Amino acid sequence: LGHVDSLAPLLAASSVIVVPSLSEAFGLTAAEALALGVPVVASAVGGLPDIVVDGQTGLLVPASDAEAIAAAVSRLLDDAELARRLGAAGRERVSTRFTVERMVEGYLRVYEELAKG
C-alpha cells in the first residue's frame, strides 16, 4: 500500500484483526481495532489480555501457535454473530476503559503517591 495516512478505514473494513505478538506492552493495534468494532484475535502476551478479554471482546491464543491463530480466525469468519458480539463488546470496553481521561487520572494518582513520599 505504501504510505497510509490513516489506518482507521483499513481496520474498519476488515473482518478480523490478528495481533500475533510475541511480546506487547499495551497493544495499540488491538485497541484501535476494537474501538472500531472489529473483532480481534491476539496472542495472550503482555498487555494484550488487558484489552482483549478472551471470549468477551476477542479471542486470545498462545504465542507462536499458528494453528490456534488459524482456528480462532476461522471461528470468527464462520460465526458472524460471534464476531459482531465480540466487536461490539470490544468497542464498549475500549470506549470506557482506555480513554484519555482515565489515562490522565492514572498519571495523577501516580504523581500524588510519589509526592506523598
Stockholm file with secondary structure:
# STOCKHOLM 1.0

chainA/1-117         LGHVDSLAPLLAASSVIVVPSLSEAFGLTAAEALALGVPVVASAVGGLPDIVVDGQTGLLVPASDAEAIAAAVSRLLDDAELARRLGAAGRERVSTRFTVERMVEGYLRVYEELAKG
#=GR chainA/1-117 SS CCCCSCSHHHHHTCSCEEECCSCCSSCHHHHHHHHTTCCEEEESCTTHHHHSCBTTTBEEECTTCHHHHHHHHHHHHHCHHHHHHHHHHHHHHHHHHSCHHHHHHHHHHHHHHHHHC
#=GC SS_cons         CCCCSCSHHHHHTCSCEEECCSCCSSCHHHHHHHHTTCCEEEESCTTHHHHSCBTTTBEEECTTCHHHHHHHHHHHHHCHHHHHHHHHHHHHHHHHHSCHHHHHHHHHHHHHHHHHC
//
